[in-house]
Structure formats: structure tokens, C-alpha cells
Amino acid sequence: MVIVKTTVRRDVLTLPAAAPGPENPLPPLLPLRNVHTLDERAKEGLPRDMARQLGYEPLRSPLPTRVLDAYGRERTETALDVIVVENARLRATVLPGYGGRVHSLLHKPTGRELLYRNPVLQPAAFALNGAWFSGGIEWNIGATGHTTLSCAPVHAARVRAPDGGEMLRLWEWERLRDLPFQVDLWLPEDSDFLHVGVRIRNPHEKPAPVYWWSNIAVPDERRVLAPADEAWHFAYTGALRKVPVPEFEGADRTYPRRSEYPADYFYDVPDGERRWIAALDDEGHGLVQTSTDLPRGRKLFLWGTGTGGRRWQEWLTEPGTGGYAEIQSGLARTQLEHVRLDAETEFSWLESYGPLSASPARVHGEWADARGEVAARLADALPREAVDTAYEAWLTCADAEPGEVLAAGSGWGALEVLRAGYKLPGTPFAESTLGPDQAPWLELLHTGAVPEPRKVAPPGPTPVAPHWRDMLETAPARPLAEYHLGIAQWHAGDRAQAVRSWERGLELAPSRWPLLRCLAVADHAEGNTERAADRYAEAFDDLCQERRDDGSAWTAATAALGREAVTELLAAHRTEAARSVWDRLHEATRAEGRFRLLEAQLLYSEGDMAGVRAVFESGFEASDLREGAETLGDLWTAATGEAIPARYDFRMRPAEG
């Protein structure tokens, strides 16, 4: 018999893909619409630790990251760099340019794809900062929702595995919580299971909130099984409640296709039980995920069979592609919680992914028999002790320095290491990764001053962590420094001081629109719609006078500010001013689907219902429509009084009333 050693190699995967597009240059001072918000009344009677973690450091905004919302819906054949980890039994294909997503996990002896492998790469507005795509296994770190690294590169390198072979290390600096993390993909030579070692470190002198969920897409015709008889149910109506498993409201909800509307089921795995979750098909074949005991949560997300759920699945892939559900593993019992990581400590654990085959009669029989059958077959395939042993073995290599670098992530980790002199064995953040976004902050670090821009351009991103805010507080009070300081103060919750900083900067600023826009957002947040509208109009006028060309930076700034300005002006019933902004947008921008929706809203405000209908009937796709959004249907119904056409129906909850 030929023994195939485990290999870690670069490759190229060609997929129909829509590029994530340039970053939105406007700082996201407010959170993008968050559908995972718990009704306050629902917190009553919850377990004490859950209630505490539900209220622990919720995210205020996506800062310091920037929003990705400029992608479209036109896909072209695209060569994507991938890293393949392979032995004689499994082949894992990883996308280092997209958060280290495992795109495919193929069981070679049977030829079975264990995951839902999306045949396209189509961004949609599900991540905390916008662009996200479905399929595979994603590593969600940061805060409730899909990670800001969904469509961002991470560092990747070969590293020595515990068995003397190679494994793949992925690592990055997660900026929402200011924490470095690593994900090691280790595939022993003769193994049917991919081991994944995860470590999150807090190098700071204060505790940090941590969120982690490994999100696994699987075909939705499978039954989902976990060692629990109850689950915390969360739907898009904002309620969290304990429900029985598997039967709930007259249907077996462990079959994703037996629900009409999207929902989360967080399985209440009893203490002491082995942690696992599986998705098995009619013949009893499929994927199982298990781990050491630290990741407490296991979850099923299903889209349901309703019009909205089906439409979202078409939106995320292409018609004719099978549907999917998500099985997940996380640190807390639910995704509405954040867990405290003490200063200068770390969380680490090991997850294992592999094929499982079980008796179909038992898998699809009574719940207790089904659970017992899967638990027994998992014990045969990968005993609990084997996972604990693999974890202990992996820990001996967690600090091993990477070998050949296979992909590069951002330069933000290098900036933090330079600032504080952190020692992070195993996850080097090389100075060679520093780029233009970090350059002004290096200068602040070395000289104590924010450099004035050498050319007129939209401002770059702002670090907002306390140490950067402290440096900005003592920097010379030039307009650009005041702009960045205000953003950091706003993020810290000191909104009044942020407004004062922006107002000071405005007095001498050669470029007024970035500061005016921040002040407009502050007015909006305070409910002062009229003044927000005034400032947005003034900001857009200033931008139009200042923009130097039709390059990507200015086009992105014009589109982003114009869209916000039109929206606020319409809210203030300033339709003529909104039309004036619209007319000055680039023609190509106005033709984008997300701006066709804005045009329809403008026409509605102008009382042109025939125009609204014409926009809808011409067919458009608002590419960055957000999860849970009901904008399209509400506008159509208001303008026409008719039922929502299926192509515009994205409702994720029952109609009210």
C-alpha cells in the first residue's frame, strides 16, 4: 500500500466571482443594521451567566474596520489563490484571501464533499462590515455576526505538525476586539479527521470580550443532530426562548426543510456531555464536528422553505443550486453572548471535522435513538480521548515559528507589535506587511504627530483602541488629527467630546466634507434630522468641489456620501435637495442596483408612483441588501398596493398584523 504523506501546497481555484470592491472611505460610526438584537423582556429568567454575557460589551460599530459595500452581482471567472491540505483520506481547500475559509472538504475514498461547497463566490451584506459569502467553514471572531475578515486576507504559512509532518497556520490581528488569533489545520497522515487548533490571545493589561463561532455550511436536506433535548430558539422577531428538541410547534426542526422561516437553534448541551454536531443525509452519511470541551455552544441555522428564505439562498449562490443550512460550534451557548478573556491570558481548543456514517433507520428515527447512534459511531471513528490527546499534542506546536509564508494578511498586527513590543510566539507580524494605511500611524508613533496629507484625498482609516486615542489626545491639534481623534472618542462612547473635536477641526480644515459628514452622523444619532440634512448637503457640496478625478477613491467617496446624503435629506422631506445630490452622482454609480433602489425611494418621495413601478419592473438587484431587510417589499407595497413580487421578497419573518 502506498502511504501518501500529508502535503500543504499552493494552488489556484477558478470560480465565478464578484469582487468585494473598494472599501467605503466613510468611517462606520454607527452599527450596520443588527438583526441579532434581543428583546429586553426576553432576558428575564435566563441563566445568570448567559444574561451577564448577553450584556457584555456589545459592539458599538464596525470601527476600526471599514465597510465593504461596493461589490456588485456580476460574476466573472476568477482565479483564486488557495492552499490545499491533503492526505490519502481528505483534501481541504482553503481561501487565505477570504478569512482562511475552508471552501471544500473532500473525503477521497468515497468521493463525498462533506461541506456545502458554493459553486460561486458572491458577496452579500451579512458580515459586520458588509461583504460576506456563503459556503464551507468560516472562522467567526470579533462580535455577534459574521467576522469583518470574511472577505479579507489572513497570514498563512507552513508549520511543523505534532506528528512531524506539516500543517497550515492561519493568523491575523482581529481589530474589533484588538486581539491576535491563530487557526492551525492539522491533517495527520492516516486520518479521516481534520484537526483544527484555535488560539485567541489577549496581550493587553485589561480583559477583553471574545466571540468565536466556527460556521459550517452543509446541504439542507440532511438531519442535524446534537447531544441535546432542548435548544435556545432565536428568530427574526427578536425573542430568545427555550424549546424542546426535536419537535417544536408541530414539526421536527432538526430537518432544516421543515421550517418556513429562518431561525437559530442553540442546542443546550448538558455539562459533561461530549461536544459534537452532525449533519447526515437519507443514507446516514455526512459530516460530524467535535471538539475539546471549551467550545460550549452548538447551533443549527436554517433558512426555511418560505419565499424569503428561498430567495436569500438564490441570492447567495445561483438558481438551481441546492440549499444549505449551517451547523456551528462556539465558545458561548448562544451567539448573542461575548465571553471575558482576562488580561495577558489566552483561550485555546481543538476542533475535529470528518465523515460519519451511521444507520439511516436510527439516524432518522426517534430522537434518543438517533442521538445515541451518532454518538456511538463518532466514538468508533474518533474517540473523545483521541481529541483530547490531539489537543495536547497540538499545544506543543502552537508556539512553533512558521516556515514558508504562503499568504500575507494585513499590516495592522505589525503596527501593534511595533507599538507595544508584544511577544507572540508562533504568530509573527512582520514589518514587511506594513502598508500605506499604517504609515500615518507609524509617524504618530515615532513623532507624536499625525502627518498632514501630501495630496488631497479621502482620509485613511482610524485606529480607535484606547492607546491610539491617548496618542491622538496629545498630538498637535491639526484638522486631520482632530478628525481621527473624534472618531476614536466616538467609538469610546464620548460622543460630546467627539463632536467638539470635529468642530475644532472644521475651523481650519482645508477639506471640510469628512468632518461635516461625521457631524451629520452625530446629529442623526441625536434625532436632529434637520441639522443632519443641512450638514450632509454641505458636505456633499464640498466633496464635489474638492474631488480631483474619477479614480476609485473619489468615486467610492462620492457614492458613499451621496447615498447617505440622499437618505437623510429624504428623511427630512427635503426632496429637491435630495434630487440635487442624486444628479451629481457619477452616471455609472446611479446605474448600480443599490442606487436604483435609492432612485426608487427618491421617486416615491417625489410622488412619482409610476416611476417607482418602472424602476422595479426594469429589474434591479440591490447588491448590499442586508440580512433581515424588508425595504424592497415595503417600498413596492407602499407605491403600488400590490403583493411583493417574488424576486423582491426577502422577508425573514412572518408578516405583522
N, C-alpha and C positions, 0 to 999 in steps of 0.2 A: 504494500500500500504506500502511495506517495503522500508524505506529510507536507502540507502546504503551510509554510510559516506565515505568521501574521505580517501583513505589509501595511505601511502608511505611505500613500503616494498622492501626488497631484494628478488631476485630470481635468477635463472640460466637459460640461454638460450643456447641451443646446436645448433651450426651451422657448416657446412663445412667451415673451415677457414684455411688460410695460415698465419702463424705468421709474424709480421713485421720484425723480425730478429734483430740482434745486430746493434748498431749504428756504422756508419762508423767513425773510430777514426781520420780521417784526417779533419782538420778544413776547412769548405767550404768558402774559401777566395773569390771565385767568385760566382755570382748567377748561379743557375741551369738554363738551357735554359728557357727564358721567352718569351712565345708566345703572351703575352698581352702587346706588345710594340707598341706605336702609332707612325706612320709615322709623322715626324715633320711638313710636309706640311699640314697634316690634322688638325693641331691645329689652323690654320688660320680661323678666322671668328667664332670661338666658343664663347659662352657666357663667359664674363670676369671671373666670379667666377669659372667656370668649367676649363678654361685654367689655372688659377692660381693653382687650386687643382691638375690638371694633372701633374704639375711640382713640387709639394710639397713633398719633402723628399722621393723620390722613394727608394726602397730597394736596397742596395748595394750587399748584400749577405744574406744567411740564418743565419749568425752568430747572437747571440752566440749559436744557436741550432746546433745540428749535423744532418747529413743526414741519413735517413733510406733507404737503397738500397739493403739490403741483404736478402729480402724476396724472396720466390720462387712462383711457380704456383701449387704446390701440396697441396691440401686441405685435412685436416683430421677433423673428427667430434670433435669439441672443445666446452667445457663447458665455457661459458662466463658469468661473473657476470653482472647482470642487476639490475636496480632499476625500479620498477613499480609504477606509479602514477595512481590511478584508482578511479572513482566514478561509479554511476549506469549507466552513459551515455558513458564515454570514458575510454580507457585504453592506457596510454602512457608507452612505454618500452624504457628505457634509458641505454646507454652503458657508464658507468663512466670511463672505461679503455680506451675509444676511443673518447676523447674530449667531453664527455657528449652528444654524438649523440643520437637523438630520433630515434630509429630503427623502431618503429611501432607506429601508432596512430589509434586505432580501435574504430569505432563507434558501440557500443554494441547493441543498439536497431535494427539496420539494418544489423549488421554483416559486414559492409563495412570497409575495410582497406583504410584509407584516403591518405596514402602515397604510394610511390613505395618502397616496402619492399624487399630489396635484399635477396634472399634465401641463399647467400654465403657471406663470408667476404674475399674478395680478394684484397690485397693491389696492388696499381699501382702508377706510378710515377707522380702524379698530385699535391701533396702538395708542398709548398715552400721548404720543406726539404725532399721531396721524398714520402714516403708511405702515401697513401690515399685510401679510398674505397667509393663506391657509395651507394646511398640509404638514405632514412629517412630525418631528419632535422639536419643540422650541423651548428655550430656557428663559423663563419669565422671572426677571429680578427687578426690584425697584419699588413698585407700589401697585395697588389693586388695578389690574388691567394687563394688557399686553405690553411688554417691555419697549422702551424707546430704542432699543438696539435691534428691533425686528428687521429693519432694513439698513443696518449699519455694519461696517466691518468690525471684526474682532481679531486679536492676535492669535496666531496658530503656529505650532511648532511640533516637531518630533521630540519625544522624551522617553527615557528608559522606563519600561514597564516592570512591574514586580516580578514577572517570570523571566526577566532578562531580555525580552523582545522589545518591540516598540509600541508606544501608544501615542495618541494625539492629544495635545493640550490646547485648549482654547482659553483665553483670558482677556479681561478688559477692566476698565475702571468705570463702574456704574455711577453715573453722575447725579441722578435724582437723590440718592442717599449717600453719595460720595464714598463708595466702598469698592475695593478691588475684589474680584472673584475669579475662580477658575473652574473649568469643566474638563475632566480627563476621560477620554474614551479609550477604554482598555478592552481588547478582544483577545483573550488567551487563545493559543494555537488550536486547541481541540474543542473550543467552547461553542455551544449554541446560544450563549448569552453575552450580550454586550454589557460590560460593566461601565458605569459612569460615576466617577468620583467627583464630588462637588465640594468646593470650599469657598466660603464668604468670610472675608476678614474685616475687622474694624480696627484700623490702625490709630484711631483718634483717642483723645482723652475723655470723651463723653460717649454715653450709649447711643446706639443708632437703631432706628426701626428697620426691620428686614422683611421682605416679601419674596417668596420663591414658590413658583409652581412650574413643574415640568409638564408641558401640554402636548398630548399625543393624539394625533388625528387618526381615526380608524373608520373603515366603511360602516355606514349606519344600519346595515341590515344585520349586524351582529347583536348578540345579547351581551350586556355589560354586567359583570359580576364582581362583587367585592365582599369582604367578610363583615357584613353589617346587616342588621334588621331594621334600622332606622336611618333617616337622612335628614339633613337640613335643606329644605327646599327654598330656592330663591328664584323668583320670576320677575319679569319686567314691570310688575305692578309695585315693586318696592317692598315686598314683605318677605321675611325670613321666618320659617316655621318648621317644626319637627314633623315629619311624615313617616308612615311605615314603608318598608321595602319588602317586596317589590310592588305590591298593589297600592295604588293611590288614586282616589276619585274614579274608581271603576275600571282601571286599566293597569296592566303590568308595565311600569315605567322603566324597567330595565331593558326594554326594547325601544330604542330611540324613535322608531317609526310609529309608536303607539301614542304619541302625544301630538297635539295640534299646534301648540305654541312653544317657542324656545324657553328653556328653563335650565337651571343648575340644580344638581343633586349632590350635596356634600355628604358622603357616607360617614356615619358616626361609628367608626371602627373602635370597638372596645379596647381599653388598655390591656396590654398583654397579648392581644391577637397579633399574628403576623400581618404586616402591611403589604397588601397587594391589590391589584385591579387587573381585570382581564376583559377582552372583547372577543367572543368566539362566534363562528358562523354556524349555519344549519348543520354542518357535519362535525361540529365540535372543534374546529381548527381556528387558530388566531394568535393573538399577541397577549402576553402577560407582562406586567411590570411589577417589580417588587423592590424592596429597599431595606436598609437598616432602619432602626426604629425612630430616628429623629423626625423624618417627614411624617407628620401625623395624619395629614389630610389625604383623602381620595375623592375624586369628583367625576361625575358624568355631566357633560353639557350636551344638550340635544337641540337641534333646530326645529324639530316638529314637522308635521305634514301640512300645516296651513299655508295659505298663499304667500305670506310674508317670509316664512322660513324657507320655502322652496325658492322664492325669488332671491333671497340672500345667498343661497348656495349657488344658484346660477351666476350671480354677481361675482362670486369669489373664484369661479372656475369658468366653465363654459357649458352650454346646454348639452344634454346627453351624457354628461359625466355623472357617475354615481355619487350619492350624497355621503356625508360624513358626520360623525359625532366626535367628541373629544373626551378622552379619559385622562385624568390628571392626577398628579401627586404633588403635595405641597407641605410646607412647614406647619401651617396652622390648620384648624378644622375647616375654615371657610376662607374664601378669597377676599372677604371684607375686612380681614384682620391683618395687623402687622405685628411682628414678634420682636421683642427687645434683644439686641445683641450688645452685651456690655463692652465697655471701653477696653481696647487692646486685647480682645479675645476673638474667637472665630467659631463659626458653625461648619461642620463637615459631615458628610454622609456618603453612602454608596447606593446607587440605583442599578437595577439589572433589567434588561429588556431581551425578550426572546420568544420563540414559538412555543405554543402549548396545544396539545391535542388531548381531548377528553371525550367521554361517552356522550354522543349527541342526545341520547334519550335522557340522560341525567342532567346535562347542561340545560336542556330546555324543559325540564320537569319542574317538580316542586322546588321552591327556593332553598330550603335547607339541604336537599339532596344535591342541587346544582352547586351551591357553595362548597359543600363537602367534597364533591367530585373534583372541582377545580383546585381546592386546597391540597387534595391528595396527589393530583397529577403534578402540581407545582413542587410539592415535597419530593416527588420522584425525580423531576427534571433538575431542580435546583434547591437542595435543602436549605432551610433557614440558616443553619450553621455555616454553609458554604458561602452565603452572602456576608455573614459576619467575618469569616476568615478572609474573604477577598478584600473587605474594607480594611482590616488590619494590615494586610499586605500592601494595599494601595497607599496607606498612610506613610509607609516607609519611603515612598517615591514622590509624595506630594510636594516636597521641597526640592526635588531634583531639578537642576537647571536645564532648560530646554536646549535641544541640539539645533538642527537645521530649522530656520524660520521658514514657514510655509505661507504665511499671510500676515499682513500688518493691520492693526486696528488704528485707533485714534491716537493723537498726541496728548490727550488730557491726563492720562496716567503719568506720563513722563513729567508733565508740568508739576503734578502733585508731589511726585518723588523728589524732584529738584527743590521744591519749596520746603518740604519738611524733612528730607533725608530719610524717608521710610526705608526699612529693610524688609523686603518681601521675597524671601527665597522661593524660587520656582516660577515667579511671575515678573520677569524683568520688564520695566517700561523704559525702553531705550531712548536716549536723547535724539537719536536719528528719526524718531517718529514725530518730533515737534514740527509744526507747520505754521502757516500764516495765521490761523485762528488763535494759536498760543503766543505768537510773537509779542503782541502788546502787553500780555500779562507777564512774560519774561522780563520785559523792560520795567514794568511796575515793580516786579520782584527785586530787580537789581538797582533801580534808580529811585524808587518811591514815587514815580510819576507815571500817569497814563499818557502815552505819546499822542500828540495831535496827528491826525491822518495826513499822509503825504499827498493824497489826492481826494477829490470829492467822491464819496461812495457811501452806500448804506453802512451803518455801524456793524461791527462784527459781534459775535456772541459774548455774553457776560457771565463769568463765573459768579455764583451767588453764595457760596459757602461762607460761614462766619469769618474765616481767616482772610478771605478776599474782601469781604465787606469792611473788615478792620483796616486793611491796607488802603482801600478807597477812601475811607473816612479821613485818613491823614495825608492823602495825595493832594497836590495843588488843585484848587477848585476851578479847573478849566471846564468848558462846556461838555466835552466828551466824558470827562471824569464824572461830572455831575449826572450825566445821563446814565452811565453804568452804576454809579452809586445809588441812584434812585431805584433802579431795577433790583439791586441787591437788598435795599431796605424794604421794598415792596414784598419781595419774596419772604423776608423775615417777619412780615406782618406789621411793620411800622409804616402804614400807608400815609399817614400825615407827613412824616419826615420825607418819604419818597416824593410826595408832591412838592414839598419845599425845595428838594434838591433839583427836581426838574424845572421848577420855576426859576431858581437861581441860574441854572444852565441856559435857560431861554434868553436871559437878559443879554448875553454876549455871543450867543451861538450863531456862527455863520450858516449852519444847517439847522433849521428850526423844526422841520417836519418830524424827526424822530422823537423830539421832546414833546411836541404838540400832540402827537399820537398817544404817547404814554399818559399825558394829562387827560386826553379824551377817554381813555380806558378807565382812568380813576373816576372821572365824572360819571361814566356809565355804571361803574360799580356802586357809586353812591346814589344812583337813581336820578341823577341830574341829566336827563335826556337832552334838554335844550342846549345846555353848555357843551355837552359831549358832541352834539351835532355841529355846533359852531367850530369847535376845535378840530373836528375831523375835516370839515370843509376847508379850514385854513391850512391844515397840514397837507391836504391833497393839493391845494393851490401851490404851496411852497415846493412840494416834491416835483410838480410838473415844471416849475421854473428852474429847478436845480438839476434834474436828471440830465445826464451828459450824452447818453446814447441809447440804443435799443439792445444793448447786451443783456445777458441773462440776469445779472444782479439788479439792474434798474427795472427790467421788465417784471421780475419777481416782486420787487418792492412796490411798483405801481399797481400790479394786480392785487397784492395783499392789502395795501392801504385803501385802494379803490373799493374793494369788496366790503371792508369794514365800514368805510365812509358811507357807501350807499345804504347799507343795512341800518346804520344809526340814523341817517337822515330820513329814511322811511319810517323808522320808529318815532321820530319827532314830527311826522307828517309834513316833511319838507320835500315834497315830490319834485319840484322844479330843480332844487339844488342837487337832489339825487340824480336826476337826469343829466345835469351838467357834468357830474363826476363820471357817469356812465359813458358819456360821449367822448371823454378824453382818455378812456382806456384804449390800449392797443387793439386793433381790429382782430388780431389772432387771439387775444385774451377773451374778447367778447364772444368769440365763436366756441370757446371751450364749454363743455357740458355744465360744469359747476357755475359758469357765468350765464348760461341760458336759463338756469333756474333763477338766478338773480334778476335777469331780464323779465322773466315771468312775474316775479314779485313786484318789480317796478311797474309793469303794465297793470297789474292788479291795483296798485296804489293809485294809478292814473285813471282807474275806472274802465280800462280797455279790456273787457272780458273776452271779446273776440280775439284780441291779441294774445291773451293768456292761453286760450284754447289752441291758437295757431302754433304757439311755441311747443306745447305738449304734443300736438298732432304731427309736428315736423319730426318728432322723435329726438330726445336728447338723453344723455346719461350724466348725471351729476356725480362725477368720479369720486369725490370725497364725502359722499353722503355718510353720516355717522351712524354707528350701531344704535338702534332704538329710535332713529329719527323718523318722524311722521310728517315732515314738511311737505313732501310731494303730494301725498294724499290729501292733506288739509287744504293746500292751495287749490288743487284741482276741484275738490268738492265745493269750496267757497266760491270759486269762479263759475262753476257750471251747474252745481246742484246734483251732479251725477255720481254714480258709484265710481270708485277708483279703478282705472284700467289696471290689469294685472301687472303690466310692465313697470308701473309706478307704485305698486303696493308692497311696502317693506315693513308693515306693521308687525311688531314682535309681541303684541299683547291683544287681548280681546278688545273690541270697540267698547267705549264707555257708554253708559246710558241704558 
